[in-house]
Amino acid sequence: MKRIIVQKFGGTSVADTDKIKNVAKTVIKEKNNGNDVVVVVSAMGHTTDYLVKMAKDISKVPSGREMDMLLSTGEGVSIALLAMAIQAEGYEAVSFNAMQIGILTENVHTKARIVKIETEKIKKNLNEGKVVVVAGFQGVTENGEITTLGRGGSDTSAVALAAALNAERCDIYTDVEGVYTTDPRVVPNASKLDNISYEEMLELAHAGANVLHPRSVETAKLNSVPLRVRSSFKTDNLGTLILGVDKMEIDRPVTGVAEDSSQTRIVVCEVPDRPGIAAIIFTKLAKQNISVDMIIQSYARKASHTNDIAFTVDSVDADKTIETLNSLKEELQCGEIQVDKDIAKVSIVGAGMIDRPGIASAMFDTLARLGVNIKMISTSEIKISCLVDREDAAKAVKALHEEFDLSSDVVADVKGDLPQV
């Protein structure tokens, strides 16, 4: 039986017909290596952004169902054009959307999770010698409702397909050459990593690195799918391999620095200091499908028996979060709700941080020397994140990158606008 390779191409890789023809050649090259190929494609260029803008011109709060109906059309164009481009080169190819294949998701609009993938139709076409081109980012519920997977959903589609098909690996093609130690637009001599662990990549993705969506890395880790991040324009470059930490040699404590400016800090002030209050807040937010990142509860004030609960959410969920909290004010008997949108999360990540003292103090000392005030801190075994003013984020990233000696002698060649680690 031939090996199956899953390839994923993002919007910038298929932004116009010339780039689609270039992608077709990359697909054919893999096919000529003797492999069966499944290709997952995003919508062309900034199609999704354009569709979102049109929806917002019609309605300030469009329904989730209709947004999924709208946004799922973008991938339909790119998969058909890519299949045509492969056919024009003399190879057989067939395109499918999520409904045709059976990429089944939970019954949630705009942020659905994949629960099952039917593989029979894909395998049948692969056995017939065809390249199978699949629409990323979308799914379908058991009762036939179209859903989308949220930001970075095409990455998740590709990795989930690779897992379901027991693929040899999943190649994620982008407009840069791999995963870097930080955003090369901020630090031009950021180093390209030859390999990185699932664990580090997952933490960096959660910390704001837009190379891969956290859900795609999580899916790869759970199913042990080898991932490779590669350039759509330099296909001979092997990019960055993502694999288990047990298969890596850890030669430095910090692997990368990430910055996330898409977060909003919310503080619920003067919350009664009694059991169950935090549960009320975060259960209600969970029911609204709002994910919470950093959380801090202040020490209780003895005189008033109250404290403050501060947390961060994705900025796209900020308005919904505030609306939800306002609906709870009477039940909580809390004070005002403060909102800070001019913040950024700066993180250092590295599997080598475990059992190495002094990493946190080096980070805090570096930020202190810069005069950067830390508003919140969160940690894991391989990550330390600090919430700072957004205007301080870039200089913090540069200083931390230098502090942990992550720079390269080579200036990164960044063709597109995709932020890196």
Secondary structure as the mmCIF struct_conf table of DSSP 4:
data_model
#
loop_
_struct_conf.conf_type_id
_struct_conf.id
_struct_conf.beg_label_comp_id
_struct_conf.beg_label_asym_id
_struct_conf.beg_label_seq_id
_struct_conf.end_label_comp_id
_struct_conf.end_label_asym_id
_struct_conf.end_label_seq_id
STRN STRN1 ILE A 4 PHE A 9
HELX_RH_3T_P HELX_RH_3T_P1 GLY A 11 VAL A 14
BEND BEND1 ALA A 15 ASP A 16
HELX_RH_AL_P HELX_RH_AL_P1 THR A 17 ASN A 32
TURN_TY1_P TURN_TY1_P1 ASN A 33 GLY A 34
STRN STRN2 ASP A 36 VAL A 41
BEND BEND2 MET A 44 MET A 44
TURN_TY1_P TURN_TY1_P2 GLY A 45 HIS A 46
HELX_RH_AL_P HELX_RH_AL_P2 THR A 47 ILE A 58
BEND BEND3 LYS A 60 VAL A 61
HELX_RH_AL_P HELX_RH_AL_P3 GLY A 64 LEU A 71
TURN_TY1_P TURN_TY1_P3 SER A 72 SER A 72
HELX_RH_AL_P HELX_RH_AL_P4 THR A 73 ALA A 88
TURN_TY1_P TURN_TY1_P4 GLU A 89 GLY A 90
STRN STRN3 ALA A 93 PHE A 96
HELX_RH_AL_P HELX_RH_AL_P5 ALA A 98 ILE A 101
TURN_TY1_P TURN_TY1_P5 GLY A 102 GLY A 102
STRN STRN4 ILE A 103 THR A 105
BEND BEND4 ASN A 107 ASN A 107
BEND BEND5 HIS A 109 LYS A 111
STRN STRN5 ILE A 114 ILE A 117
HELX_RH_AL_P HELX_RH_AL_P6 GLU A 120 ASN A 127
TURN_TY1_P TURN_TY1_P6 GLU A 128 GLY A 129
HELX_LH_PP_P HELX_LH_PP_P1 LYS A 130 LYS A 130
STRN STRN6 VAL A 131 ALA A 135
BEND BEND6 PHE A 137 PHE A 137
STRN STRN7 GLN A 138 VAL A 140
TURN_TY1_P TURN_TY1_P7 GLU A 142 ASN A 143
BEND BEND7 GLY A 144 GLY A 144
STRN STRN8 ILE A 146 THR A 148
TURN_TY1_P TURN_TY1_P8 ARG A 151 GLY A 152
HELX_RH_AL_P HELX_RH_AL_P7 GLY A 153 ALA A 164
TURN_TY1_P TURN_TY1_P9 LEU A 165 ASN A 166
BEND BEND8 GLU A 168 GLU A 168
STRN STRN9 ARG A 169 THR A 174
BEND BEND9 ASP A 175 GLY A 178
STRN STRN10 TYR A 180 TYR A 180
BEND BEND10 THR A 181 THR A 182
TURN_TY1_P TURN_TY1_P10 PRO A 184 VAL A 186
BEND BEND11 VAL A 187 VAL A 187
TURN_TY1_P TURN_TY1_P11 PRO A 188 ASN A 189
STRN STRN11 ALA A 190 ALA A 190
HELX_LH_PP_P HELX_LH_PP_P2 SER A 191 SER A 191
STRN STRN12 LYS A 192 LYS A 192
HELX_LH_PP_P HELX_LH_PP_P3 LEU A 193 LEU A 193
BEND BEND12 ASP A 194 ASP A 194
STRN STRN13 ASN A 195 SER A 197
HELX_RH_AL_P HELX_RH_AL_P8 TYR A 198 HIS A 206
TURN_TY1_P TURN_TY1_P12 ALA A 207 GLY A 208
BEND BEND13 VAL A 211 LEU A 212
HELX_RH_AL_P HELX_RH_AL_P9 PRO A 214 ASN A 223
TURN_TY1_P TURN_TY1_P13 SER A 224 SER A 224
STRN STRN14 LEU A 227 SER A 231
BEND BEND14 SER A 232 PHE A 233
TURN_TY1_P TURN_TY1_P14 THR A 235 ASP A 236
BEND BEND15 ASN A 237 ASN A 237
STRN STRN15 THR A 240 LEU A 243
HELX_RH_3T_P HELX_RH_3T_P2 VAL A 245 LYS A 247
BEND BEND16 MET A 248 MET A 248
BEND BEND17 ARG A 252 PRO A 253
STRN STRN16 GLY A 256 ASP A 260
STRN STRN17 GLN A 263 PRO A 272
BEND BEND18 ARG A 274 ARG A 274
TURN_TY1_P TURN_TY1_P15 PRO A 275 GLY A 276
HELX_RH_AL_P HELX_RH_AL_P10 ILE A 277 LYS A 287
TURN_TY1_P TURN_TY1_P16 GLN A 288 ASN A 289
STRN STRN18 VAL A 292 GLN A 297
HELX_LH_PP_P HELX_LH_PP_P4 SER A 298 ALA A 300
STRN STRN19 ARG A 301 ARG A 301
TURN_TY1_P TURN_TY1_P17 LYS A 302 HIS A 305
STRN STRN20 THR A 306 ASP A 314
HELX_RH_3T_P HELX_RH_3T_P3 SER A 315 ASP A 317
HELX_RH_AL_P HELX_RH_AL_P11 ALA A 318 ASN A 326
TURN_TY1_P TURN_TY1_P18 SER A 327 LEU A 328
HELX_RH_AL_P HELX_RH_AL_P12 LYS A 329 LEU A 332
TURN_TY1_P TURN_TY1_P19 GLN A 333 GLN A 333
STRN STRN21 ILE A 337 ASP A 340
BEND BEND19 ASP A 342 ASP A 342
STRN STRN22 ILE A 343 VAL A 349
HELX_RH_3T_P HELX_RH_3T_P4 ALA A 351 MET A 353
TURN_TY1_P TURN_TY1_P20 ILE A 354 ASP A 355
TURN_TY1_P TURN_TY1_P21 PRO A 357 GLY A 358
HELX_RH_AL_P HELX_RH_AL_P13 ILE A 359 LEU A 370
TURN_TY1_P TURN_TY1_P22 GLY A 371 GLY A 371
HELX_LH_PP_P HELX_LH_PP_P5 VAL A 372 ILE A 374
STRN STRN23 MET A 376 SER A 380
TURN_TY1_P TURN_TY1_P23 GLU A 381 ILE A 382
STRN STRN24 LYS A 383 ASP A 389
HELX_RH_3T_P HELX_RH_3T_P5 ARG A 390 ASP A 392
HELX_RH_AL_P HELX_RH_AL_P14 ALA A 393 GLU A 403
TURN_TY1_P TURN_TY1_P24 PHE A 404 ASP A 405
STRN STRN25 SER A 407 SER A 407
BEND BEND20 ASP A 409 VAL A 410
HELX_LH_PP_P HELX_LH_PP_P6 VAL A 411 ALA A 412
BEND BEND21 GLY A 416 GLY A 416
#
